[in-house]
Amino acid sequence: MTRTPLRPLARILHARSTGENPDSIERENLRLRHEVMRDKARGRAQLRLVVLALCFFSAFTVIGARMGTMAASVPEEPRTASAGTEIEASRADILDRHGRILATNMTTHALYVQTRDLVDPARVAKELAAIFPELDEATLLRRFTDGRSFLWVRKVLSPEQMQKVHEIGDPGLLFGPREMRLYPNGTLAAHVLGGASFGAEGVDSAEVIGTAGLEKFMDQRLRDPAQAGTPLVTSLDLTVQASVEDVLASGITMMNAKGGAAILMDVKTGEILALAAGPTFDPNDRPNNPTSGEPSDSPLFNRAVQGIYELGSTFKIFAAAQAIDLGLVTPETLVDANAPMRYGKFTIKEFENHNYGPMATVADIIAKSSNVGTAHIAMMIGGERQQAFLKSLGLFDASPVELVEAKGAKPLRPTRWPEIVTITAAYGHGVSGSPLNLATAYATIANGGIKVTPTLLKRTEPMKGARVMKKETALMAVSMMRRVVTEGTASLADVPGYAVAGKTGTAEKPKRGGGYDHEKVVNTFASVFPANDPKYVLVVTLDEPVETTGPKPRRTAGWTAVPVAAEIIRRAAPLLGLRPQVEPQPLDGLTAVKQ
Amino acid sequence: MRPVLYVLSFLAVLALGFWAYRENYTTQAALRDVTALQDEIAGIRESLAVQRAEWAYLNRPERLRDLATLNFDRLGLLPMEPAQFGSAQQVAFPPAPIISNLDIASPQSVSGSLDVAAAEQTP
């Protein structure tokens, strides 16, 4: 770079000769030089700004473009992540308490048609109708040609059917992958599991949603992708459930009943080990909900949970237990049992007009199932305390069990509670509940008076409920129920080695026009075993049974529900690992003296 | 000195470019492998689920009951009963070990085998 001098000698000399101030030349030159320097600095600064602006522009463009592509693209799983549970089934399995499968998923395909791609709609309609008998050729052809471009033909296909559809060979026939719910055990535990069906359907997948029972109640949990790999473990025991269903089904047939229910519950944890209702259905091919007629006529009706029946004399033990708990009586106290009893315009009679009086002990009243004696005990307790006690046993509220049907099945009771209701409720008339409500109440007694909450999910810890009655009272109630079996109305339930204790109940069904139908009864047997150390509660209910082996038809629980319950205990107890025990005998006079 | 530095950095850029090119392709190949493996895992999981479902289907209580009835003459299976619980006292002691390689000629061993026969007779 050539540097121009600030005081060029030629101009200075010339200025001096003309008498001008040479300093002005220097100032002028300095000014010019500064101007040049300033222009240069400005140019550099401008360039820097442009470069910086370019950097920012490209950075924001990159970020914007990336955001745009991310928003517009289909989400994709990170391919480098390890293959863990994320490629698991979309709906969690349901297992029994020992890990045996009750419900699982299977991959299958749905069949759909793109009508524009169909080469020969008439032939396709004909061949499809030949493969699937439920499809009609004319309807199919009409739907193929009425202008729509897309239609579903079948929701699920078996591999054989899929092969046959492939063999039709038309490009318009397409398959969409599907996960379908499978119940490998067929009708087993159908009323507990309920069923599942497809929700929103797409070509690539369809969501599976629970339609009833446990599947619907636990739908959120089963569909949760985070828990899809962890199966839902229920409290049911597959083998016990199978035996209970087997015995109940033959019981319903032998006793000519319309239906029945059986519940087996662990009294310590409240876990339901088996819950059966008959008639039953196959959840793989769930029938449609009934649109007309009685809901209880449908096989979908879960009598164990939805069946709200007057449970009859099974309620008597609650009156007796409460009276003992309040200190009003002991099992040996004599109570007026003189039948028939008059109360206002009502007459309270015994079964077949017996008379167990004039006085009977509380234990005898329970063993013989005396209505009059129970009525007198209830009058001692009074309506208010009776209501509070029945409520604390859970007999006034819908069962909290994990089934959607349970919420809708709220026990029925009169809104007003005059003394006559106190009397009838004591022997189970005028108040209704489901067999599950009853099983829960009996489990509370068998659990030493600590309230039990029923559950269908596996629980490892014993119940920590509120205390409803004293432990001694609960023990006395169980031993009174043991006498019902050894010398009372449930003698057929005496399974050797298992010390069954229980209470029978026979209630006539209310007629449509009012009053009771003597020919239609609900028989219930609620039992606890083994009596010396209660572990399980079994409730068996039969709807309209009649036992016809005798000279005249018998409709009492002692002849219908009790033998069925006994057979269930005989079959189920060994499966539960319960060893038959020699019952401790009460000391007779001789032994007592000897000791 | 400077030109050497230029040449070296040019060579370094060339080498890095080559390395990046190779890494890119190995990464893509690895990703393809992972995808294939995950497809395989998904397929195996699926067939595992089907096998489990089939196992459960074949072991459903209804079928086992029918099979037990069908093969009753060979198996003689009946539902379990309370009477089938045993106690430890009912289990027989294992039989005394049978002494082999006996020298038949020696009277000692003859008496030994007699003992074995006697032990077998007692339950």
Chai-1 contact restraints between the chains, C-beta under 6 A:
chainA,res_idxA,chainB,res_idxB,connection_type,confidence,min_distance_angstrom,max_distance_angstrom,comment,restraint_id
A,R79,B,L31,contact,1.0,0.0,6.0,A-B,restraint_1
A,R79,B,V34,contact,1.0,0.0,6.0,A-B,restraint_2
A,R79,B,T35,contact,1.0,0.0,6.0,A-B,restraint_3
A,A83,B,Q38,contact,1.0,0.0,6.0,A-B,restraint_4
A,A83,B,I41,contact,1.0,0.0,6.0,A-B,restraint_5
A,I87,B,A42,contact,1.0,0.0,6.0,A-B,restraint_6
A,I101,B,A56,contact,1.0,0.0,6.0,A-B,restraint_7
A,T104,B,A53,contact,1.0,0.0,6.0,A-B,restraint_8
A,M106,B,A53,contact,1.0,0.0,6.0,A-B,restraint_9
A,T107,B,E46,contact,1.0,0.0,6.0,A-B,restraint_10
A,L182,B,A53,contact,1.0,0.0,6.0,A-B,restraint_11
A,P184,B,A53,contact,1.0,0.0,6.0,A-B,restraint_12
A,P184,B,A56,contact,1.0,0.0,6.0,A-B,restraint_13
A,P184,B,Y57,contact,1.0,0.0,6.0,A-B,restraint_14
A,P184,B,R60,contact,1.0,0.0,6.0,A-B,restraint_15
A,N185,B,R60,contact,1.0,0.0,6.0,A-B,restraint_16
A,A242,B,P61,contact,1.0,0.0,6.0,A-B,restraint_17
A,G497,B,P82,contact,1.0,0.0,6.0,A-B,restraint_18
A,R571,B,P79,contact,1.0,0.0,6.0,A-B,restraint_19
A,P574,B,M80,contact,1.0,0.0,6.0,A-B,restraint_20
A,P574,B,P82,contact,1.0,0.0,6.0,A-B,restraint_21
A,R579,B,F85,contact,1.0,0.0,6.0,A-B,restraint_22
A,P580,B,P82,contact,1.0,0.0,6.0,A-B,restraint_23
